[in-house]
């Protein structure tokens, strides 16, 4: 699949087959793709939490209604203290960089035949309580990962192919 085909085919999965885990090899491949993500001044001001045990996933479910039965969730946490900060306006690039890393992860998962969903809806206070490594960071995304449930539930939403015209996106 070419990159444009991959970019158009990838969708937010909202129904995962919990019985089909992500393999260790798939996860290792995804971690390598994330390591290759470009970041401002290559500072890599983020870290990830890989959550897959029953206990961890139960805690994720208490933080968000959006795990959708995925057997694996990766949290992308921006570390503002180690990021590049643009001098003229003070923009801290930690969230930008963590978002780029999460996007690499999501597209890498699609290339492996795995589905994902970018989840921003979560109770961050509760997440920090359950997962101390999130404290002092900005949780940019939770990314449920796995194989889509067969049938309509695991298919793209009706909004998946709605896109603005290029002219609307040009300044």
C-alpha positions as a Markdown table, in Angstrom:
| # | Residue | x | y | z |
|---|---|---|---|---|
| 1 | Unk | 0.0 | 0.0 | 0.0 |
| 2 | Unk | 1.3 | 3.4 | -0.9 |
| 3 | Unk | 1.4 | 6.2 | 1.8 |
| 4 | Unk | -1.6 | 8.1 | 0.2 |
| 5 | Unk | -3.6 | 4.8 | 0.2 |
| 6 | Unk | -2.6 | 4.1 | 3.8 |
| 7 | Unk | -3.5 | 7.7 | 4.9 |
| 8 | Unk | -7.0 | 7.4 | 3.3 |
| 9 | Unk | -7.7 | 3.8 | 4.4 |
| 10 | Unk | -6.8 | 4.3 | 8.1 |
| 11 | Unk | -9.8 | 5.1 | 10.3 |
| 12 | Unk | -10.7 | 5.5 | 14.0 |
| 13 | Unk | -11.8 | 2.0 | 15.1 |
| 14 | Unk | -14.4 | 2.0 | 17.8 |
| 15 | Unk | -14.9 | -1.8 | 18.3 |
| 16 | Unk | -11.9 | -4.0 | 18.9 |
| 17 | Unk | -11.7 | -7.8 | 19.0 |
| 18 | Unk | -10.3 | -8.2 | 22.6 |
| 19 | Unk | -9.5 | -11.9 | 21.9 |
| 20 | Unk | -6.9 | -11.0 | 19.2 |
| 21 | Unk | -3.9 | -9.4 | 21.0 |
| 22 | Unk | -1.2 | -7.2 | 19.5 |
| 23 | Unk | 2.0 | -9.4 | 19.3 |
| 24 | Unk | 5.3 | -8.5 | 20.9 |
| 25 | Unk | 6.8 | -8.2 | 17.4 |
| 26 | Unk | 4.1 | -5.8 | 16.2 |
| 27 | Unk | 4.6 | -3.7 | 19.4 |
| 28 | Unk | 8.4 | -3.7 | 18.9 |
| 29 | Unk | 7.9 | -2.6 | 15.3 |
| 30 | Unk | 5.6 | 0.3 | 16.4 |
| 31 | Unk | 8.1 | 1.4 | 19.1 |
| 32 | Unk | 10.8 | 1.6 | 16.4 |
| 33 | Unk | 8.5 | 3.7 | 14.2 |
| 34 | Unk | 7.8 | 6.1 | 17.1 |
| 35 | Unk | 11.6 | 6.4 | 17.8 |
| 36 | Unk | 12.0 | 7.6 | 14.2 |
| 37 | Unk | 9.4 | 10.4 | 14.5 |
| 38 | Unk | 10.8 | 13.9 | 13.9 |
| 39 | Unk | 10.7 | 16.2 | 16.9 |
| 40 | Unk | 11.9 | 19.8 | 17.3 |
| 41 | Unk | 15.7 | 19.8 | 17.7 |
| 42 | Unk | 15.3 | 16.0 | 18.1 |
| 43 | Unk | 14.6 | 16.4 | 21.8 |
| 44 | Unk | 11.9 | 13.7 | 21.9 |
| 45 | Unk | 10.1 | 15.4 | 24.8 |
| 46 | Unk | 7.5 | 12.6 | 25.3 |
| 47 | Unk | 7.2 | 9.2 | 26.8 |
| 48 | Unk | 4.7 | 6.4 | 26.3 |
| 49 | Unk | 3.0 | 4.0 | 28.6 |
| 50 | Unk | 2.0 | 0.7 | 27.1 |
| 51 | Unk | -1.0 | -0.6 | 29.0 |
| 52 | Unk | -2.2 | -4.1 | 28.4 |
| 53 | Unk | -2.7 | -6.1 | 31.6 |
| 54 | Unk | -6.2 | -6.7 | 32.8 |
| 55 | Unk | -5.6 | -4.4 | 35.8 |
| 56 | Unk | -4.2 | -1.6 | 33.6 |
| 57 | Unk | -7.0 | -1.8 | 31.1 |
| 58 | Unk | -9.6 | -1.7 | 33.9 |
| 59 | Unk | -8.0 | 1.5 | 35.1 |
| 60 | Unk | -8.1 | 2.9 | 31.6 |
| 61 | Unk | -11.8 | 2.1 | 31.5 |
| 62 | Unk | -12.2 | 4.2 | 34.7 |
| 63 | Unk | -10.5 | 7.2 | 32.9 |
| 64 | Unk | -12.4 | 7.1 | 29.6 |
| 65 | Unk | -15.3 | 5.4 | 27.9 |
| 66 | Unk | -13.3 | 5.2 | 24.7 |
| 67 | Unk | -11.2 | 2.1 | 25.0 |
| 68 | Unk | -13.7 | 0.2 | 22.8 |
| 69 | Unk | -12.5 | -3.2 | 24.0 |
| 70 | Unk | -8.9 | -2.8 | 22.7 |
| 71 | Unk | -6.4 | -5.3 | 24.1 |
| 72 | Unk | -3.7 | -2.6 | 24.2 |
| 73 | Unk | -3.7 | 1.1 | 24.9 |
| 74 | Unk | -0.6 | 3.4 | 24.5 |
| 75 | Unk | -0.6 | 6.7 | 26.3 |
| 76 | Unk | 1.5 | 9.5 | 24.7 |
| 77 | Unk | 2.6 | 12.0 | 27.4 |
| 78 | Unk | 4.3 | 15.3 | 26.5 |
| 79 | Unk | 7.2 | 16.5 | 28.7 |
| 80 | Unk | 7.1 | 20.3 | 28.5 |
| 81 | Unk | 10.3 | 20.7 | 30.6 |
| 82 | Unk | 12.5 | 19.0 | 28.0 |
| 83 | Unk | 11.0 | 20.4 | 24.8 |
| 84 | Unk | 12.2 | 23.1 | 22.4 |
| 85 | Unk | 10.6 | 26.4 | 23.1 |
| 86 | Unk | 10.3 | 28.9 | 20.3 |
| 87 | Unk | 11.9 | 32.2 | 21.3 |
| 88 | Unk | 9.7 | 34.8 | 19.8 |
| 89 | Unk | 6.4 | 33.6 | 21.1 |
| 90 | Unk | 7.3 | 31.0 | 23.7 |
| 91 | Unk | 5.5 | 28.1 | 22.0 |
| 92 | Unk | 6.5 | 24.9 | 23.7 |
| 93 | Unk | 6.7 | 22.0 | 21.2 |
| 94 | Unk | 6.2 | 19.1 | 23.6 |
| 95 | Unk | 2.5 | 18.6 | 22.5 |
| 96 | Unk | 3.4 | 19.0 | 18.9 |
| 97 | Unk | 6.2 | 16.5 | 19.2 |
| 98 | Unk | 4.1 | 14.0 | 21.1 |
| 99 | Unk | 1.4 | 14.3 | 18.5 |
| 100 | Unk | 3.8 | 13.6 | 15.7 |
| 101 | Unk | 5.0 | 10.5 | 17.6 |
| 102 | Unk | 1.4 | 9.3 | 18.1 |
| 103 | Unk | 0.7 | 9.9 | 14.4 |
| 104 | Unk | 3.7 | 7.8 | 13.5 |
| 105 | Unk | 2.4 | 5.1 | 15.8 |
| 106 | Unk | -1.1 | 5.2 | 14.3 |
| 107 | Unk | 0.1 | 5.0 | 10.7 |
| 108 | Unk | 2.7 | 2.3 | 11.6 |
| 109 | Unk | -0.2 | 0.3 | 13.2 |
| 110 | Unk | -2.3 | 0.7 | 10.0 |
| 111 | Unk | 0.6 | -0.5 | 7.9 |
| 112 | Unk | 0.7 | -3.7 | 10.1 |
| 113 | Unk | -3.0 | -4.3 | 9.7 |
| 114 | Unk | -3.8 | -3.0 | 13.2 |
| 115 | Unk | -6.5 | -0.5 | 14.0 |
| 116 | Unk | -6.3 | 2.4 | 16.4 |
| 117 | Unk | -8.3 | 5.4 | 17.6 |
| 118 | Unk | -6.9 | 8.7 | 18.9 |
| 119 | Unk | -8.6 | 9.3 | 22.2 |
| 120 | Unk | -8.4 | 12.7 | 23.8 |
| 121 | Unk | -11.5 | 12.2 | 26.0 |
| 122 | Unk | -10.2 | 11.2 | 29.4 |
| 123 | Unk | -10.2 | 12.2 | 33.0 |
| 124 | Unk | -6.5 | 13.2 | 33.3 |
| 125 | Unk | -6.7 | 13.6 | 37.1 |
| 126 | Unk | -7.9 | 10.0 | 37.5 |
| 127 | Unk | -5.3 | 8.8 | 34.9 |
| 128 | Unk | -2.5 | 10.5 | 36.9 |
| 129 | Unk | -3.8 | 8.8 | 40.0 |
| 130 | Unk | -3.8 | 5.4 | 38.4 |
| 131 | Unk | -0.6 | 5.8 | 36.4 |
| 132 | Unk | 2.0 | 7.9 | 38.3 |
| 133 | Unk | 4.3 | 8.1 | 35.2 |
| 134 | Unk | 1.7 | 10.5 | 33.7 |
| 135 | Unk | 2.2 | 13.0 | 36.5 |
| 136 | Unk | 4.0 | 16.2 | 35.5 |
| 137 | Unk | 3.2 | 15.6 | 31.8 |
| 138 | Unk | 0.4 | 16.5 | 29.4 |
| 139 | Unk | -1.4 | 13.4 | 28.3 |
| 140 | Unk | -1.9 | 14.1 | 24.6 |
| 141 | Unk | -3.6 | 10.9 | 23.5 |
| 142 | Unk | -4.6 | 7.4 | 24.5 |
| 143 | Unk | -4.4 | 5.1 | 21.5 |
| 144 | Unk | -6.4 | 1.9 | 21.8 |
| 145 | Unk | -4.8 | -0.6 | 19.4 |
| 146 | Unk | -5.7 | -4.0 | 18.1 |
| 147 | Unk | -7.8 | -5.8 | 15.4 |
| 148 | Unk | -11.2 | -4.5 | 14.5 |
| 149 | Unk | -14.2 | -6.5 | 15.5 |
| 150 | Unk | -15.7 | -8.2 | 12.5 |
| 151 | Unk | -18.8 | -6.6 | 11.0 |
| 152 | Unk | -20.3 | -3.1 | 11.1 |
| 153 | Unk | -19.2 | -2.3 | 14.6 |
| 154 | Unk | -15.5 | -2.4 | 13.7 |
| 155 | Unk | -16.0 | -0.5 | 10.4 |
| 156 | Unk | -15.2 | 3.2 | 9.8 |
| 157 | Unk | -17.9 | 5.7 | 10.9 |
| 158 | Unk | -20.1 | 7.4 | 8.4 |
| 159 | Unk | -18.0 | 10.6 | 8.9 |
| 160 | Unk | -14.7 | 8.9 | 8.0 |
| 161 | Unk | -14.6 | 10.1 | 4.4 |
| 162 | Unk | -15.9 | 13.6 | 5.0 |
| 163 | Unk | -13.1 | 16.0 | 4.1 |
| 164 | Unk | -12.9 | 19.7 | 3.4 |
| 165 | Unk | -11.9 | 20.7 | -0.1 |
| 166 | Unk | -8.2 | 21.6 | -0.5 |
| 167 | Unk | -9.2 | 25.1 | -1.3 |
| 168 | Unk | -10.9 | 25.4 | 2.2 |
| 169 | Unk | -7.7 | 24.2 | 3.8 |
| 170 | Unk | -5.5 | 26.7 | 2.0 |
| 171 | Unk | -5.1 | 29.9 | 4.1 |
